[in-house]
Amino acid sequence: HGNAEIVSDVPWEPMSSVHLLGTDNLGRDLLSRMIYGARITLFIAVLATALSFSLGAILGFSAAVFGGWFDT
């Protein structure tokens, strides 16, 4: 479902197999709205993890090969 798409005529519909988290006061699917809202947060988390892993791998490899300043 779309973020703002009204999918039910019944407001506050409880959880069901069609709407896993139910609907809000306007009949919008809550799971779809949560996933839509979490997009930026998940992107930043994945980006930070990849950046940290890359930097750690580069510094670890440099310490193993060159030693010196990297070892301290």
MDAnalysis code that builds the backbone (N, CA, C; Angstrom):
import MDAnalysis as mda
import numpy as np

u = mda.Universe.empty(216, n_residues=72, atom_resindex=np.repeat(np.arange(72), 3), trajectory=True)
u.add_TopologyAttr("name", ["N", "CA", "C"] * 72)
u.add_TopologyAttr("resid", np.arange(1, 73))
u.add_TopologyAttr("resname", ["HIS", "GLY", "ASN", "ALA", "GLU", "ILE", "VAL", "SER", "ASP", "VAL", "PRO", "TRP", "GLU", "PRO", "MET", "SER", "SER", "VAL", "HIS", "LEU", "LEU", "GLY", "THR", "ASP", "ASN", "LEU", "GLY", "ARG", "ASP", "LEU", "LEU", "SER", "ARG", "MET", "ILE", "TYR", "GLY", "ALA", "ARG", "ILE", "THR", "LEU", "PHE", "ILE", "ALA", "VAL", "LEU", "ALA", "THR", "ALA", "LEU", "SER", "PHE", "SER", "LEU", "GLY", "ALA", "ILE", "LEU", "GLY", "PHE", "SER", "ALA", "ALA", "VAL", "PHE", "GLY", "GLY", "TRP", "PHE", "ASP", "THR"])
u.atoms.positions = np.array([
    [0.835, -1.182, 0.000],
    [0.000, 0.000, 0.000],
    [0.875, 1.238, 0.000],
    [0.355, 2.289, -0.529],
    [1.066, 3.555, -0.509],
    [1.049, 4.172, 0.878],
    [1.920, 5.133, 1.095],
    [2.050, 5.769, 2.405],
    [0.761, 6.435, 2.865],
    [0.112, 7.179, 2.009],
    [-1.091, 7.922, 2.394],
    [-2.369, 7.309, 1.823],
    [-2.262, 6.124, 1.251],
    [-3.417, 5.482, 0.636],
    [-4.395, 4.988, 1.705],
    [-5.639, 5.358, 1.584],
    [-6.670, 4.886, 2.509],
    [-7.134, 3.521, 2.016],
    [-6.906, 2.494, 2.831],
    [-7.161, 1.119, 2.405],
    [-8.365, 0.499, 3.090],
    [-8.954, 1.207, 4.050],
    [-10.093, 0.656, 4.774],
    [-11.102, 1.757, 5.065],
    [-12.366, 1.396, 4.983],
    [-13.422, 2.346, 5.334],
    [-13.628, 2.414, 6.842],
    [-13.092, 1.424, 7.548],
    [-13.269, 1.338, 8.999],
    [-12.033, 1.914, 9.683],
    [-12.164, 3.018, 10.427],
    [-11.002, 3.545, 11.155],
    [-10.653, 2.639, 12.330],
    [-9.399, 2.625, 12.700],
    [-8.876, 1.831, 13.819],
    [-9.200, 0.342, 13.665],
    [-9.076, -0.165, 12.444],
    [-9.298, -1.593, 12.216],
    [-8.208, -2.376, 12.946],
    [-8.560, -3.431, 13.680],
    [-7.543, -4.183, 14.428],
    [-6.642, -4.993, 13.497],
    [-5.612, -5.600, 14.082],
    [-4.687, -6.419, 13.305],
    [-5.443, -7.553, 12.623],
    [-5.010, -7.870, 11.404],
    [-5.614, -8.966, 10.646],
    [-4.589, -9.465, 9.641],
    [-4.966, -10.480, 8.882],
    [-4.037, -10.989, 7.869],
    [-3.874, -10.000, 6.716],
    [-4.827, -9.105, 6.548],
    [-4.742, -8.095, 5.490],
    [-3.914, -6.902, 5.952],
    [-4.132, -6.452, 7.177],
    [-3.408, -5.317, 7.760],
    [-2.714, -5.821, 9.027],
    [-1.423, -6.143, 8.909],
    [-0.715, -6.811, 10.005],
    [-0.674, -5.995, 11.290],
    [-0.621, -4.673, 11.193],
    [-0.636, -3.826, 12.387],
    [-1.933, -3.036, 12.521],
    [-2.897, -3.311, 11.669],
    [-4.164, -2.596, 11.717],
    [-4.100, -1.310, 10.918],
    [-5.099, -0.450, 11.153],
    [-5.162, 0.829, 10.450],
    [-5.282, 1.970, 11.454],
    [-5.022, 3.181, 10.978],
    [-5.117, 4.353, 11.858],
    [-6.508, 4.976, 11.772],
    [-6.648, 6.174, 12.316],
    [-7.960, 6.826, 12.378],
    [-8.522, 7.210, 11.014],
    [-7.686, 7.236, 9.980],
    [-8.161, 7.551, 8.632],
    [-8.296, 6.310, 7.752],
    [-7.955, 5.134, 8.287],
    [-8.036, 3.902, 7.521],
    [-6.785, 3.587, 6.727],
    [-5.645, 4.184, 7.093],
    [-4.374, 3.915, 6.404],
    [-3.651, 2.765, 7.103],
    [-2.965, 1.931, 6.340],
    [-2.251, 0.773, 6.867],
    [-1.047, 1.226, 7.696],
    [-0.986, 0.786, 8.970],
    [0.077, 1.241, 9.865],
    [1.440, 0.659, 9.504],
    [1.500, -0.608, 9.079],
    [2.787, -1.204, 8.711],
    [3.410, -0.470, 7.526],
    [2.615, -0.138, 6.529],
    [3.128, 0.605, 5.370],
    [3.672, 1.966, 5.786],
    [2.977, 2.629, 6.694],
    [3.418, 3.947, 7.151],
    [4.706, 3.847, 7.961],
    [4.860, 2.785, 8.774],
    [6.088, 2.615, 9.556],
    [7.281, 2.324, 8.650],
    [7.094, 1.473, 7.661],
    [8.175, 1.157, 6.723],
    [8.578, 2.410, 5.949],
    [7.606, 3.180, 5.504],
    [7.888, 4.415, 4.775],
    [8.657, 5.402, 5.653],
    [8.292, 5.503, 6.916],
    [8.959, 6.431, 7.829],
    [10.361, 5.995, 8.215],
    [10.642, 4.698, 8.142],
    [11.942, 4.182, 8.556],
    [12.968, 4.162, 7.429],
    [12.593, 4.550, 6.228],
    [13.513, 4.470, 5.084],
    [14.797, 5.244, 5.314],
    [14.708, 6.483, 5.734],
    [15.893, 7.324, 5.906],
    [16.752, 6.800, 7.047],
    [16.125, 6.400, 8.143],
    [16.867, 5.871, 9.282],
    [17.635, 4.615, 8.896],
    [17.004, 3.704, 8.177],
    [17.682, 2.482, 7.752],
    [18.819, 2.785, 6.785],
    [18.630, 3.733, 5.879],
    [19.684, 4.106, 4.943],
    [20.896, 4.656, 5.690],
    [20.675, 5.534, 6.657],
    [21.778, 6.112, 7.431],
    [22.486, 5.034, 8.238],
    [21.741, 4.096, 8.819],
    [22.347, 3.020, 9.602],
    [23.221, 2.125, 8.727],
    [22.744, 1.764, 7.553],
    [23.528, 0.925, 6.640],
    [24.758, 1.679, 6.149],
    [24.606, 2.952, 5.828],
    [25.729, 3.763, 5.376],
    [26.797, 3.888, 6.468],
    [26.394, 4.140, 7.705],
    [27.345, 4.267, 8.812],
    [28.065, 2.945, 9.066],
    [27.349, 1.840, 8.973],
    [27.966, 0.526, 9.163],
    [28.988, 0.243, 8.068],
    [28.642, 0.514, 6.826],
    [29.562, 0.279, 5.714],
    [30.794, 1.171, 5.817],
    [30.605, 2.426, 6.193],
    [31.727, 3.350, 6.341],
    [32.656, 2.910, 7.475],
    [32.093, 2.512, 8.604],
    [32.899, 2.053, 9.734],
    [33.666, 0.785, 9.384],
    [33.002, -0.139, 8.705],
    [33.664, -1.372, 8.302],
    [34.815, -1.085, 7.342],
    [34.582, -0.219, 6.374],
    [35.621, 0.110, 5.394],
    [36.821, 0.772, 6.056],
    [36.570, 1.753, 6.914],
    [37.658, 2.440, 7.600],
    [38.429, 1.480, 8.505],
    [37.724, 0.626, 9.226],
    [38.381, -0.355, 10.085],
    [39.213, -1.350, 9.298],
    [38.705, -1.786, 8.150],
    [39.450, -2.726, 7.316],
    [40.709, -2.079, 6.755],
    [40.610, -0.831, 6.321],
    [41.783, -0.126, 5.784],
    [42.834, 0.073, 6.865],
    [42.416, 0.539, 8.042],
    [43.381, 0.747, 9.132],
    [43.969, -0.571, 9.617],
    [43.165, -1.616, 9.706],
    [43.670, -2.923, 10.121],
    [44.665, -3.494, 9.128],
    [44.364, -3.379, 7.849],
    [45.280, -3.854, 6.821],
    [46.582, -3.056, 6.850],
    [46.466, -1.746, 7.012],
    [47.662, -0.899, 7.068],
    [48.520, -1.242, 8.279],
    [47.908, -1.498, 9.415],
    [48.660, -1.862, 10.617],
    [49.358, -3.200, 10.430],
    [48.714, -4.131, 9.755],
    [49.322, -5.439, 9.535],
    [50.493, -5.363, 8.562],
    [50.392, -4.526, 7.556],
    [51.425, -4.465, 6.525],
    [52.559, -3.525, 6.908],
    [52.232, -2.321, 7.378],
    [53.243, -1.298, 7.597],
    [53.702, -1.188, 9.043],
    [52.815, -1.412, 10.012],
    [53.185, -1.238, 11.417],
    [53.398, 0.227, 11.731],
    [54.312, 0.523, 12.661],
    [54.651, 1.907, 12.991],
    [53.501, 2.665, 13.615],
    [53.150, 3.827, 13.019],
    [52.118, 4.711, 13.575],
    [50.765, 4.001, 13.698],
    [50.464, 3.101, 12.760],
    [49.176, 2.409, 12.780],
    [49.041, 1.472, 13.971],
    [50.161, 0.981, 14.509],
    [50.114, 0.038, 15.628],
    [49.856, 0.711, 16.962],
    [50.081, 1.998, 17.067],
    [49.932, 2.651, 18.370],
    [48.525, 3.042, 18.653],
])
